[in-house]
Amino acid sequence: MTGSAGAGKPGAAGSEPERQRDRPGHQGHEDLPAWSRWVRQRDAPAGQDGPASPPPSTGYTYLSYLIGGMVLYGGIGWLVGRWTGLPLLFPVGMIVGLALSVALIIFRVTRSGRP
């Protein structure tokens, strides 16, 4: 056996990733998967490069959008269904309300990072 022990292994001394980490100013993000970099940026304190975390009540806000959409459009479907004699409009209204609520949540989440 010639050469140093562990040569060619990812964590071996003197390997390329280790030398990159030892460079000044290197944060070590290049060798991470994209989702891991995103999590590190998301969880970074507000003074660093990552975005500020949402307030704790955001989940309840989105839940209220889902419930409110189903109740509102389900109620409209129920009223129109009773008026027209089509009871199928109640579940259709609830599904439409749920779909519109999800669309609103997606719109709000994707627009939240922009000023």
PDB file as gemmi writes it, atoms N, CA and C in Angstrom:
CRYST1    1.000    1.000    1.000  90.00  90.00  90.00 P 1                      
ATOM      1  N   MET A   1       0.837  -1.176   0.000  1.00  0.00           N  
ATOM      2  CA  MET A   1       0.000   0.000   0.000  1.00  0.00           C  
ATOM      3  C   MET A   1       0.880   1.236   0.000  1.00  0.00           C  
ATOM      4  N   THR A   2       0.806   1.975  -1.050  1.00  0.00           N  
ATOM      5  CA  THR A   2       1.576   3.204  -1.119  1.00  0.00           C  
ATOM      6  C   THR A   2       0.623   4.373  -1.094  1.00  0.00           C  
ATOM      7  N   GLY A   3       1.111   5.548  -0.762  1.00  0.00           N  
ATOM      8  CA  GLY A   3       0.281   6.738  -0.706  1.00  0.00           C  
ATOM      9  C   GLY A   3      -0.279   6.921   0.692  1.00  0.00           C  
ATOM     10  N   SER A   4      -0.978   8.006   0.880  1.00  0.00           N  
ATOM     11  CA  SER A   4      -1.510   8.303   2.209  1.00  0.00           C  
ATOM     12  C   SER A   4      -2.795   7.524   2.438  1.00  0.00           C  
ATOM     13  N   ALA A   5      -3.048   7.223   3.688  1.00  0.00           N  
ATOM     14  CA  ALA A   5      -4.255   6.481   4.039  1.00  0.00           C  
ATOM     15  C   ALA A   5      -5.465   7.373   3.814  1.00  0.00           C  
ATOM     16  N   GLY A   6      -6.477   6.823   3.205  1.00  0.00           N  
ATOM     17  CA  GLY A   6      -7.720   7.565   3.012  1.00  0.00           C  
ATOM     18  C   GLY A   6      -7.698   8.469   1.795  1.00  0.00           C  
ATOM     19  N   ALA A   7      -6.696   8.355   0.942  1.00  0.00           N  
ATOM     20  CA  ALA A   7      -6.649   9.212  -0.236  1.00  0.00           C  
ATOM     21  C   ALA A   7      -7.811   8.871  -1.154  1.00  0.00           C  
ATOM     22  N   GLY A   8      -8.454   9.880  -1.660  1.00  0.00           N  
ATOM     23  CA  GLY A   8      -9.571   9.676  -2.573  1.00  0.00           C  
ATOM     24  C   GLY A   8     -10.911   9.616  -1.861  1.00  0.00           C  
ATOM     25  N   LYS A   9     -10.909   9.566  -0.544  1.00  0.00           N  
ATOM     26  CA  LYS A   9     -12.166   9.562   0.197  1.00  0.00           C  
ATOM     27  C   LYS A   9     -12.643  11.005   0.344  1.00  0.00           C  
ATOM     28  N   PRO A  10     -13.958  11.211   0.421  1.00  0.00           N  
ATOM     29  CA  PRO A  10     -14.476  12.575   0.482  1.00  0.00           C  
ATOM     30  C   PRO A  10     -13.984  13.366   1.686  1.00  0.00           C  
ATOM     31  N   GLY A  11     -13.774  12.754   2.824  1.00  0.00           N  
ATOM     32  CA  GLY A  11     -13.364  13.497   4.004  1.00  0.00           C  
ATOM     33  C   GLY A  11     -11.882  13.421   4.281  1.00  0.00           C  
ATOM     34  N   ALA A  12     -11.101  12.908   3.350  1.00  0.00           N  
ATOM     35  CA  ALA A  12      -9.676  12.720   3.588  1.00  0.00           C  
ATOM     36  C   ALA A  12      -8.976  14.065   3.692  1.00  0.00           C  
ATOM     37  N   ALA A  13      -7.906  14.090   4.495  1.00  0.00           N  
ATOM     38  CA  ALA A  13      -7.152  15.319   4.689  1.00  0.00           C  
ATOM     39  C   ALA A  13      -6.559  15.759   3.370  1.00  0.00           C  
ATOM     40  N   GLY A  14      -6.683  17.022   3.068  1.00  0.00           N  
ATOM     41  CA  GLY A  14      -6.126  17.549   1.846  1.00  0.00           C  
ATOM     42  C   GLY A  14      -7.015  17.367   0.644  1.00  0.00           C  
ATOM     43  N   SER A  15      -8.223  16.837   0.820  1.00  0.00           N  
ATOM     44  CA  SER A  15      -9.124  16.654  -0.318  1.00  0.00           C  
ATOM     45  C   SER A  15      -9.626  18.017  -0.785  1.00  0.00           C  
ATOM     46  N   GLU A  16     -10.156  18.048  -1.996  1.00  0.00           N  
ATOM     47  CA  GLU A  16     -10.590  19.309  -2.598  1.00  0.00           C  
ATOM     48  C   GLU A  16     -11.679  20.022  -1.778  1.00  0.00           C  
ATOM     49  N   PRO A  17     -12.756  19.341  -1.330  1.00  0.00           N  
ATOM     50  CA  PRO A  17     -13.765  20.052  -0.533  1.00  0.00           C  
ATOM     51  C   PRO A  17     -13.197  20.628   0.756  1.00  0.00           C  
ATOM     52  N   GLU A  18     -12.259  19.919   1.375  1.00  0.00           N  
ATOM     53  CA  GLU A  18     -11.686  20.425   2.616  1.00  0.00           C  
ATOM     54  C   GLU A  18     -10.848  21.665   2.347  1.00  0.00           C  
ATOM     55  N   ARG A  19     -10.097  21.670   1.261  1.00  0.00           N  
ATOM     56  CA  ARG A  19      -9.291  22.840   0.931  1.00  0.00           C  
ATOM     57  C   ARG A  19     -10.189  24.020   0.606  1.00  0.00           C  
ATOM     58  N   GLN A  20     -11.337  23.785  -0.037  1.00  0.00           N  
ATOM     59  CA  GLN A  20     -12.253  24.883  -0.326  1.00  0.00           C  
ATOM     60  C   GLN A  20     -12.813  25.469   0.960  1.00  0.00           C  
ATOM     61  N   ARG A  21     -13.103  24.619   1.929  1.00  0.00           N  
ATOM     62  CA  ARG A  21     -13.650  25.112   3.191  1.00  0.00           C  
ATOM     63  C   ARG A  21     -12.636  25.919   3.972  1.00  0.00           C  
ATOM     64  N   ASP A  22     -11.347  25.651   3.771  1.00  0.00           N  
ATOM     65  CA  ASP A  22     -10.324  26.360   4.512  1.00  0.00           C  
ATOM     66  C   ASP A  22      -9.989  27.715   3.903  1.00  0.00           C  
ATOM     67  N   ARG A  23     -10.507  28.002   2.719  1.00  0.00           N  
ATOM     68  CA  ARG A  23     -10.223  29.298   2.098  1.00  0.00           C  
ATOM     69  C   ARG A  23     -10.887  30.408   2.897  1.00  0.00           C  
ATOM     70  N   PRO A  24     -10.241  31.579   3.005  1.00  0.00           N  
ATOM     71  CA  PRO A  24     -10.878  32.705   3.690  1.00  0.00           C  
ATOM     72  C   PRO A  24     -12.103  33.164   2.903  1.00  0.00           C  
ATOM     73  N   GLY A  25     -13.159  33.464   3.598  1.00  0.00           N  
ATOM     74  CA  GLY A  25     -14.383  33.939   2.965  1.00  0.00           C  
ATOM     75  C   GLY A  25     -15.262  32.835   2.415  1.00  0.00           C  
ATOM     76  N   HIS A  26     -14.849  31.584   2.519  1.00  0.00           N  
ATOM     77  CA  HIS A  26     -15.650  30.473   2.012  1.00  0.00           C  
ATOM     78  C   HIS A  26     -16.687  30.105   3.060  1.00  0.00           C  
ATOM     79  N   GLN A  27     -17.949  30.050   2.651  1.00  0.00           N  
ATOM     80  CA  GLN A  27     -19.022  29.729   3.589  1.00  0.00           C  
ATOM     81  C   GLN A  27     -19.428  28.275   3.523  1.00  0.00           C  
ATOM     82  N   GLY A  28     -18.925  27.521   2.572  1.00  0.00           N  
ATOM     83  CA  GLY A  28     -19.211  26.103   2.505  1.00  0.00           C  
ATOM     84  C   GLY A  28     -20.543  25.749   1.894  1.00  0.00           C  
ATOM     85  N   HIS A  29     -21.167  26.670   1.160  1.00  0.00           N  
ATOM     86  CA  HIS A  29     -22.486  26.403   0.600  1.00  0.00           C  
ATOM     87  C   HIS A  29     -22.425  25.758  -0.771  1.00  0.00           C  
ATOM     88  N   GLU A  30     -21.290  25.804  -1.462  1.00  0.00           N  
ATOM     89  CA  GLU A  30     -21.230  25.312  -2.825  1.00  0.00           C  
ATOM     90  C   GLU A  30     -21.392  23.801  -2.904  1.00  0.00           C  
ATOM     91  N   ASP A  31     -20.945  23.071  -1.869  1.00  0.00           N  
ATOM     92  CA  ASP A  31     -21.004  21.616  -1.935  1.00  0.00           C  
ATOM     93  C   ASP A  31     -22.291  21.052  -1.334  1.00  0.00           C  
ATOM     94  N   LEU A  32     -23.255  21.906  -0.997  1.00  0.00           N  
ATOM     95  CA  LEU A  32     -24.522  21.455  -0.432  1.00  0.00           C  
ATOM     96  C   LEU A  32     -25.587  21.394  -1.525  1.00  0.00           C  
ATOM     97  N   PRO A  33     -26.577  20.517  -1.364  1.00  0.00           N  
ATOM     98  CA  PRO A  33     -27.696  20.509  -2.308  1.00  0.00           C  
ATOM     99  C   PRO A  33     -28.473  21.822  -2.215  1.00  0.00           C  
ATOM    100  N   ALA A  34     -29.235  22.125  -3.248  1.00  0.00           N  
ATOM    101  CA  ALA A  34     -29.960  23.397  -3.309  1.00  0.00           C  
ATOM    102  C   ALA A  34     -30.932  23.545  -2.145  1.00  0.00           C  
ATOM    103  N   TRP A  35     -31.626  22.493  -1.774  1.00  0.00           N  
ATOM    104  CA  TRP A  35     -32.606  22.614  -0.689  1.00  0.00           C  
ATOM    105  C   TRP A  35     -31.918  22.892   0.633  1.00  0.00           C  
ATOM    106  N   SER A  36     -30.732  22.359   0.825  1.00  0.00           N  
ATOM    107  CA  SER A  36     -30.004  22.593   2.068  1.00  0.00           C  
ATOM    108  C   SER A  36     -29.531  24.036   2.144  1.00  0.00           C  
ATOM    109  N   ARG A  37     -29.084  24.588   1.003  1.00  0.00           N  
ATOM    110  CA  ARG A  37     -28.701  25.998   0.996  1.00  0.00           C  
ATOM    111  C   ARG A  37     -29.907  26.868   1.294  1.00  0.00           C  
ATOM    112  N   TRP A  38     -31.075  26.503   0.725  1.00  0.00           N  
ATOM    113  CA  TRP A  38     -32.283  27.278   0.968  1.00  0.00           C  
ATOM    114  C   TRP A  38     -32.646  27.259   2.448  1.00  0.00           C  
ATOM    115  N   VAL A  39     -32.544  26.080   3.095  1.00  0.00           N  
ATOM    116  CA  VAL A  39     -32.869  25.972   4.519  1.00  0.00           C  
ATOM    117  C   VAL A  39     -31.917  26.819   5.334  1.00  0.00           C  
ATOM    118  N   ARG A  40     -30.631  26.814   5.000  1.00  0.00           N  
ATOM    119  CA  ARG A  40     -29.669  27.633   5.743  1.00  0.00           C  
ATOM    120  C   ARG A  40     -29.969  29.114   5.570  1.00  0.00           C  
ATOM    121  N   GLN A  41     -30.337  29.533   4.364  1.00  0.00           N  
ATOM    122  CA  GLN A  41     -30.676  30.934   4.160  1.00  0.00           C  
ATOM    123  C   GLN A  41     -31.970  31.291   4.869  1.00  0.00           C  
ATOM    124  N   ARG A  42     -32.921  30.371   4.855  1.00  0.00           N  
ATOM    125  CA  ARG A  42     -34.200  30.634   5.513  1.00  0.00           C  
ATOM    126  C   ARG A  42     -34.030  30.769   7.012  1.00  0.00           C  
ATOM    127  N   ASP A  43     -33.174  29.936   7.606  1.00  0.00           N  
ATOM    128  CA  ASP A  43     -32.991  29.933   9.051  1.00  0.00           C  
ATOM    129  C   ASP A  43     -31.926  30.906   9.530  1.00  0.00           C  
ATOM    130  N   ALA A  44     -31.307  31.654   8.609  1.00  0.00           N  
ATOM    131  CA  ALA A  44     -30.266  32.595   8.997  1.00  0.00           C  
ATOM    132  C   ALA A  44     -30.890  33.770   9.748  1.00  0.00           C  
ATOM    133  N   PRO A  45     -30.155  34.365  10.680  1.00  0.00           N  
ATOM    134  CA  PRO A  45     -30.661  35.561  11.358  1.00  0.00           C  
ATOM    135  C   PRO A  45     -30.954  36.670  10.355  1.00  0.00           C  
ATOM    136  N   ALA A  46     -31.808  37.606  10.739  1.00  0.00           N  
ATOM    137  CA  ALA A  46     -32.280  38.645   9.826  1.00  0.00           C  
ATOM    138  C   ALA A  46     -31.149  39.516   9.292  1.00  0.00           C  
ATOM    139  N   GLY A  47     -30.051  39.657   9.985  1.00  0.00           N  
ATOM    140  CA  GLY A  47     -28.959  40.497   9.531  1.00  0.00           C  
ATOM    141  C   GLY A  47     -28.114  39.854   8.457  1.00  0.00           C  
ATOM    142  N   GLN A  48     -28.300  38.566   8.187  1.00  0.00           N  
ATOM    143  CA  GLN A  48     -27.503  37.881   7.185  1.00  0.00           C  
ATOM    144  C   GLN A  48     -28.254  37.825   5.866  1.00  0.00           C  
ATOM    145  N   ASP A  49     -27.733  37.048   4.910  1.00  0.00           N  
ATOM    146  CA  ASP A  49     -28.277  37.017   3.561  1.00  0.00           C  
ATOM    147  C   ASP A  49     -29.665  36.402   3.462  1.00  0.00           C  
ATOM    148  N   GLY A  50     -30.092  35.604   4.396  1.00  0.00           N  
ATOM    149  CA  GLY A  50     -31.362  34.903   4.294  1.00  0.00           C  
ATOM    150  C   GLY A  50     -32.549  35.822   4.526  1.00  0.00           C  
ATOM    151  N   PRO A  51     -33.716  35.446   4.012  1.00  0.00           N  
ATOM    152  CA  PRO A  51     -34.913  36.254   4.235  1.00  0.00           C  
ATOM    153  C   PRO A  51     -35.387  36.130   5.674  1.00  0.00           C  
ATOM    154  N   ALA A  52     -36.116  37.129   6.123  1.00  0.00           N  
ATOM    155  CA  ALA A  52     -36.654  37.106   7.480  1.00  0.00           C  
ATOM    156  C   ALA A  52     -37.734  36.030   7.572  1.00  0.00           C  
ATOM    157  N   SER A  53     -37.808  35.363   8.699  1.00  0.00           N  
ATOM    158  CA  SER A  53     -38.812  34.317   8.860  1.00  0.00           C  
ATOM    159  C   SER A  53     -40.189  34.945   9.050  1.00  0.00           C  
ATOM    160  N   PRO A  54     -41.243  34.254   8.587  1.00  0.00           N  
ATOM    161  CA  PRO A  54     -42.591  34.803   8.721  1.00  0.00           C  
ATOM    162  C   PRO A  54     -43.025  34.791  10.179  1.00  0.00           C  
ATOM    163  N   PRO A  55     -43.984  35.632  10.534  1.00  0.00           N  
ATOM    164  CA  PRO A  55     -44.474  35.633  11.909  1.00  0.00           C  
ATOM    165  C   PRO A  55     -45.168  34.310  12.239  1.00  0.00           C  
ATOM    166  N   PRO A  56     -45.241  33.959  13.519  1.00  0.00           N  
ATOM    167  CA  PRO A  56     -45.830  32.670  13.903  1.00  0.00           C  
ATOM    168  C   PRO A  56     -47.297  32.517  13.515  1.00  0.00           C  
ATOM    169  N   SER A  57     -48.014  33.607  13.341  1.00  0.00           N  
ATOM    170  CA  SER A  57     -49.444  33.520  13.040  1.00  0.00           C  
ATOM    171  C   SER A  57     -49.735  33.251  11.570  1.00  0.00           C  
ATOM    172  N   THR A  58     -48.726  33.128  10.737  1.00  0.00           N  
ATOM    173  CA  THR A  58     -48.940  32.933   9.303  1.00  0.00           C  
ATOM    174  C   THR A  58     -49.698  31.640   9.009  1.00  0.00           C  
ATOM    175  N   GLY A  59     -49.398  30.586   9.720  1.00  0.00           N  
ATOM    176  CA  GLY A  59     -50.097  29.317   9.515  1.00  0.00           C  
ATOM    177  C   GLY A  59     -51.583  29.423   9.812  1.00  0.00           C  
ATOM    178  N   TYR A  60     -51.913  30.145  10.883  1.00  0.00           N  
ATOM    179  CA  TYR A  60     -53.327  30.331  11.207  1.00  0.00           C  
ATOM    180  C   TYR A  60     -54.030  31.200  10.168  1.00  0.00           C  
ATOM    181  N   THR A  61     -53.301  32.150   9.607  1.00  0.00           N  
ATOM    182  CA  THR A  61     -53.876  32.982   8.552  1.00  0.00           C  
ATOM    183  C   THR A  61     -54.227  32.131   7.339  1.00  0.00           C  
ATOM    184  N   TYR A  62     -53.304  31.265   6.923  1.00  0.00           N  
ATOM    185  CA  TYR A  62     -53.566  30.412   5.772  1.00  0.00           C  
ATOM    186  C   TYR A  62     -54.676  29.407   6.060  1.00  0.00           C  
ATOM    187  N   LEU A  63     -54.733  28.883   7.268  1.00  0.00           N  
ATOM    188  CA  LEU A  63     -55.814  27.971   7.644  1.00  0.00           C  
ATOM    189  C   LEU A  63     -57.163  28.683   7.578  1.00  0.00           C  
ATOM    190  N   SER A  64     -57.204  29.937   8.028  1.00  0.00           N  
ATOM    191  CA  SER A  64     -58.464  30.683   7.977  1.00  0.00           C  
ATOM    192  C   SER A  64     -58.872  30.971   6.536  1.00  0.00           C  
ATOM    193  N   TYR A  65     -57.892  31.172   5.635  1.00  0.00           N  
ATOM    194  CA  TYR A  65     -58.230  31.336   4.216  1.00  0.00           C  
ATOM    195  C   TYR A  65     -58.899  30.071   3.681  1.00  0.00           C  
ATOM    196  N   LEU A  66     -58.347  28.908   4.024  1.00  0.00           N  
ATOM    197  CA  LEU A  66     -58.913  27.645   3.537  1.00  0.00           C  
ATOM    198  C   LEU A  66     -60.325  27.426   4.070  1.00  0.00           C  
ATOM    199  N   ILE A  67     -60.501  27.610   5.370  1.00  0.00           N  
ATOM    200  CA  ILE A  67     -61.826  27.393   5.970  1.00  0.00           C  
ATOM    201  C   ILE A  67     -62.819  28.434   5.469  1.00  0.00           C  
ATOM    202  N   GLY A  68     -62.389  29.696   5.419  1.00  0.00           N  
ATOM    203  CA  GLY A  68     -63.281  30.768   4.969  1.00  0.00           C  
ATOM    204  C   GLY A  68     -63.724  30.587   3.537  1.00  0.00           C  
ATOM    205  N   GLY A  69     -62.804  30.164   2.669  1.00  0.00           N  
ATOM    206  CA  GLY A  69     -63.167  29.937   1.271  1.00  0.00           C  
ATOM    207  C   GLY A  69     -64.175  28.818   1.125  1.00  0.00           C  
ATOM    208  N   MET A  70     -63.974  27.745   1.888  1.00  0.00           N  
ATOM    209  CA  MET A  70     -64.918  26.628   1.808  1.00  0.00           C  
ATOM    210  C   MET A  70     -66.280  27.019   2.360  1.00  0.00           C  
ATOM    211  N   VAL A  71     -66.306  27.762   3.458  1.00  0.00           N  
ATOM    212  CA  VAL A  71     -67.584  28.165   4.051  1.00  0.00           C  
ATOM    213  C   VAL A  71     -68.318  29.148   3.142  1.00  0.00           C  
ATOM    214  N   LEU A  72     -67.598  30.152   2.631  1.00  0.00           N  
ATOM    215  CA  LEU A  72     -68.240  31.160   1.788  1.00  0.00           C  
ATOM    216  C   LEU A  72     -68.793  30.554   0.504  1.00  0.00           C  
ATOM    217  N   TYR A  73     -67.933  29.868  -0.250  1.00  0.00           N  
ATOM    218  CA  TYR A  73     -68.393  29.322  -1.528  1.00  0.00           C  
ATOM    219  C   TYR A  73     -69.294  28.103  -1.334  1.00  0.00           C  
ATOM    220  N   GLY A  74     -69.107  27.363  -0.260  1.00  0.00           N  
ATOM    221  CA  GLY A  74     -70.048  26.278   0.045  1.00  0.00           C  
ATOM    222  C   GLY A  74     -71.420  26.828   0.374  1.00  0.00           C  
ATOM    223  N   GLY A  75     -71.447  27.943   1.123  1.00  0.00           N  
ATOM    224  CA  GLY A  75     -72.724  28.596   1.439  1.00  0.00           C  
ATOM    225  C   GLY A  75     -73.401  29.149   0.199  1.00  0.00           C  
ATOM    226  N   ILE A  76     -72.614  29.758  -0.669  1.00  0.00           N  
ATOM    227  CA  ILE A  76     -73.187  30.267  -1.928  1.00  0.00           C  
ATOM    228  C   ILE A  76     -73.715  29.108  -2.761  1.00  0.00           C  
ATOM    229  N   GLY A  77     -72.965  28.019  -2.826  1.00  0.00           N  
ATOM    230  CA  GLY A  77     -73.421  26.844  -3.569  1.00  0.00           C  
ATOM    231  C   GLY A  77     -74.675  26.242  -2.972  1.00  0.00           C  
ATOM    232  N   TRP A  78     -74.760  26.239  -1.648  1.00  0.00           N  
ATOM    233  CA  TRP A  78     -75.943  25.699  -0.983  1.00  0.00           C  
ATOM    234  C   TRP A  78     -77.172  26.560  -1.286  1.00  0.00           C  
ATOM    235  N   LEU A  79     -76.997  27.895  -1.202  1.00  0.00           N  
ATOM    236  CA  LEU A  79     -78.124  28.787  -1.481  1.00  0.00           C  
ATOM    237  C   LEU A  79     -78.584  28.670  -2.930  1.00  0.00           C  
ATOM    238  N   VAL A  80     -77.647  28.682  -3.865  1.00  0.00           N  
ATOM    239  CA  VAL A  80     -78.013  28.566  -5.287  1.00  0.00           C  
ATOM    240  C   VAL A  80     -78.584  27.173  -5.562  1.00  0.00           C  
ATOM    241  N   GLY A  81     -78.067  26.144  -4.895  1.00  0.00           N  
ATOM    242  CA  GLY A  81     -78.584  24.791  -5.063  1.00  0.00           C  
ATOM    243  C   GLY A  81     -80.013  24.655  -4.569  1.00  0.00           C  
ATOM    244  N   ARG A  82     -80.321  25.306  -3.452  1.00  0.00           N  
ATOM    245  CA  ARG A  82     -81.709  25.274  -2.959  1.00  0.00           C  
ATOM    246  C   ARG A  82     -82.631  26.051  -3.883  1.00  0.00           C  
ATOM    247  N   TRP A  83     -82.132  27.161  -4.429  1.00  0.00           N  
ATOM    248  CA  TRP A  83     -82.948  28.001  -5.305  1.00  0.00           C  
ATOM    249  C   TRP A  83     -83.236  27.299  -6.632  1.00  0.00           C  
ATOM    250  N   THR A  84     -82.211  26.584  -7.159  1.00  0.00           N  
ATOM    251  CA  THR A  84     -82.383  25.917  -8.447  1.00  0.00           C  
ATOM    252  C   THR A  84     -82.819  24.455  -8.324  1.00  0.00           C  
ATOM    253  N   GLY A  85     -82.757  23.889  -7.137  1.00  0.00           N  
ATOM    254  CA  GLY A  85     -83.118  22.490  -6.949  1.00  0.00           C  
ATOM    255  C   GLY A  85     -81.988  21.529  -7.289  1.00  0.00           C  
ATOM    256  N   LEU A  86     -80.754  22.009  -7.344  1.00  0.00           N  
ATOM    257  CA  LEU A  86     -79.593  21.166  -7.639  1.00  0.00           C  
ATOM    258  C   LEU A  86     -78.713  21.062  -6.384  1.00  0.00           C  
ATOM    259  N   PRO A  87     -78.917  20.007  -5.584  1.00  0.00           N  
ATOM    260  CA  PRO A  87     -78.129  19.902  -4.349  1.00  0.00           C  
ATOM    261  C   PRO A  87     -76.636  19.652  -4.597  1.00  0.00           C  
ATOM    262  N   LEU A  88     -76.268  19.330  -5.814  1.00  0.00           N  
ATOM    263  CA  LEU A  88     -74.867  19.084  -6.149  1.00  0.00           C  
ATOM    264  C   LEU A  88     -74.025  20.369  -6.091  1.00  0.00           C  
ATOM    265  N   LEU A  89     -74.670  21.533  -6.117  1.00  0.00           N  
ATOM    266  CA  LEU A  89     -73.923  22.790  -6.118  1.00  0.00           C  
ATOM    267  C   LEU A  89     -73.243  23.068  -4.774  1.00  0.00           C  
ATOM    268  N   PHE A  90     -73.725  22.473  -3.704  1.00  0.00           N  
ATOM    269  CA  PHE A  90     -73.087  22.670  -2.392  1.00  0.00           C  
ATOM    270  C   PHE A  90     -71.665  22.100  -2.369  1.00  0.00           C  
ATOM    271  N   PRO A  91     -71.440  20.810  -2.694  1.00  0.00           N  
ATOM    272  CA  PRO A  91     -70.059  20.324  -2.697  1.00  0.00           C  
ATOM    273  C   PRO A  91     -69.201  20.962  -3.793  1.00  0.00           C  
ATOM    274  N   VAL A  92     -69.824  21.316  -4.928  1.00  0.00           N  
ATOM    275  CA  VAL A  92     -69.069  22.000  -5.977  1.00  0.00           C  
ATOM    276  C   VAL A  92     -68.593  23.359  -5.468  1.00  0.00           C  
ATOM    277  N   GLY A  93     -69.449  24.064  -4.762  1.00  0.00           N  
ATOM    278  CA  GLY A  93     -69.071  25.355  -4.185  1.00  0.00           C  
ATOM    279  C   GLY A  93     -67.947  25.217  -3.173  1.00  0.00           C  
ATOM    280  N   MET A  94     -67.994  24.159  -2.363  1.00  0.00           N  
ATOM    281  CA  MET A  94     -66.917  23.952  -1.390  1.00  0.00           C  
ATOM    282  C   MET A  94     -65.592  23.670  -2.080  1.00  0.00           C  
ATOM    283  N   ILE A  95     -65.625  22.876  -3.144  1.00  0.00           N  
ATOM    284  CA  ILE A  95     -64.385  22.556  -3.869  1.00  0.00           C  
ATOM    285  C   ILE A  95     -63.845  23.799  -4.575  1.00  0.00           C  
ATOM    286  N   VAL A  96     -64.744  24.596  -5.150  1.00  0.00           N  
ATOM    287  CA  VAL A  96     -64.317  25.838  -5.797  1.00  0.00           C  
ATOM    288  C   VAL A  96     -63.722  26.789  -4.750  1.00  0.00           C  
ATOM    289  N   GLY A  97     -64.347  26.889  -3.601  1.00  0.00           N  
ATOM    290  CA  GLY A  97     -63.820  27.740  -2.530  1.00  0.00           C  
ATOM    291  C   GLY A  97     -62.460  27.277  -2.051  1.00  0.00           C  
ATOM    292  N   LEU A  98     -62.265  25.980  -1.934  1.00  0.00           N  
ATOM    293  CA  LEU A  98     -60.970  25.443  -1.532  1.00  0.00           C  
ATOM    294  C   LEU A  98     -59.904  25.746  -2.575  1.00  0.00           C  
ATOM    295  N   ALA A  99     -60.261  25.569  -3.850  1.00  0.00           N  
ATOM    296  CA  ALA A  99     -59.305  25.836  -4.927  1.00  0.00           C  
ATOM    297  C   ALA A  99     -58.926  27.319  -4.973  1.00  0.00           C  
ATOM    298  N   LEU A 100     -59.897  28.201  -4.813  1.00  0.00           N  
ATOM    299  CA  LEU A 100     -59.592  29.630  -4.813  1.00  0.00           C  
ATOM    300  C   LEU A 100     -58.768  30.023  -3.584  1.00  0.00           C  
ATOM    301  N   SER A 101     -59.010  29.383  -2.467  1.00  0.00           N  
ATOM    302  CA  SER A 101     -58.218  29.660  -1.263  1.00  0.00           C  
ATOM    303  C   SER A 101     -56.769  29.229  -1.448  1.00  0.00           C  
ATOM    304  N   VAL A 102     -56.566  28.072  -2.027  1.00  0.00           N  
ATOM    305  CA  VAL A 102     -55.199  27.602  -2.283  1.00  0.00           C  
ATOM    306  C   VAL A 102     -54.505  28.552  -3.263  1.00  0.00           C  
ATOM    307  N   ALA A 103     -55.230  29.015  -4.281  1.00  0.00           N  
ATOM    308  CA  ALA A 103     -54.648  29.964  -5.231  1.00  0.00           C  
ATOM    309  C   ALA A 103     -54.272  31.269  -4.526  1.00  0.00           C  
ATOM    310  N   LEU A 104     -55.109  31.744  -3.621  1.00  0.00           N  
ATOM    311  CA  LEU A 104     -54.805  32.960  -2.863  1.00  0.00           C  
ATOM    312  C   LEU A 104     -53.573  32.764  -1.990  1.00  0.00           C  
ATOM    313  N   ILE A 105     -53.471  31.622  -1.342  1.00  0.00           N  
ATOM    314  CA  ILE A 105     -52.316  31.343  -0.493  1.00  0.00           C  
ATOM    315  C   ILE A 105     -51.041  31.291  -1.333  1.00  0.00           C  
ATOM    316  N   ILE A 106     -51.085  30.623  -2.466  1.00  0.00           N  
ATOM    317  CA  ILE A 106     -49.908  30.559  -3.341  1.00  0.00           C  
ATOM    318  C   ILE A 106     -49.525  31.960  -3.803  1.00  0.00           C  
ATOM    319  N   PHE A 107     -50.493  32.766  -4.159  1.00  0.00           N  
ATOM    320  CA  PHE A 107     -50.224  34.138  -4.588  1.00  0.00           C  
ATOM    321  C   PHE A 107     -49.573  34.933  -3.461  1.00  0.00           C  
ATOM    322  N   ARG A 108     -50.102  34.822  -2.264  1.00  0.00           N  
ATOM    323  CA  ARG A 108     -49.547  35.579  -1.130  1.00  0.00           C  
ATOM    324  C   ARG A 108     -48.146  35.115  -0.763  1.00  0.00           C  
ATOM    325  N   VAL A 109     -47.900  33.805  -0.800  1.00  0.00           N  
ATOM    326  CA  VAL A 109     -46.586  33.279  -0.432  1.00  0.00           C  
ATOM    327  C   VAL A 109     -45.538  33.683  -1.460  1.00  0.00           C  
ATOM    328  N   THR A 110     -45.874  33.588  -2.731  1.00  0.00           N  
ATOM    329  CA  THR A 110     -44.886  33.921  -3.756  1.00  0.00           C  
ATOM    330  C   THR A 110     -44.650  35.413  -3.849  1.00  0.00           C  
ATOM    331  N   ARG A 111     -45.583  36.229  -3.468  1.00  0.00           N  
ATOM    332  CA  ARG A 111     -45.415  37.684  -3.516  1.00  0.00           C  
ATOM    333  C   ARG A 111     -44.843  38.244  -2.219  1.00  0.00           C  
ATOM    334  N   SER A 112     -44.730  37.443  -1.162  1.00  0.00           N  
ATOM    335  CA  SER A 112     -44.315  37.961   0.143  1.00  0.00           C  
ATOM    336  C   SER A 112     -42.857  38.385   0.169  1.00  0.00           C  
ATOM    337  N   GLY A 113     -42.002  37.821  -0.694  1.00  0.00           N  
ATOM    338  CA  GLY A 113     -40.589  38.162  -0.679  1.00  0.00           C  
ATOM    339  C   GLY A 113     -40.272  39.448  -1.424  1.00  0.00           C  
ATOM    340  N   ARG A 114     -41.217  39.980  -2.168  1.00  0.00           N  
ATOM    341  CA  ARG A 114     -40.986  41.186  -2.948  1.00  0.00           C  
ATOM    342  C   ARG A 114     -41.421  42.415  -2.161  1.00  0.00           C  
ATOM    343  N   PRO A 115     -40.753  43.532  -2.364  1.00  0.00           N  
ATOM    344  CA  PRO A 115     -41.150  44.760  -1.635  1.00  0.00           C  
ATOM    345  C   PRO A 115     -42.441  45.333  -2.132  1.00  0.00           C  
TER     346      PRO A 115                                                      
END                                                                             
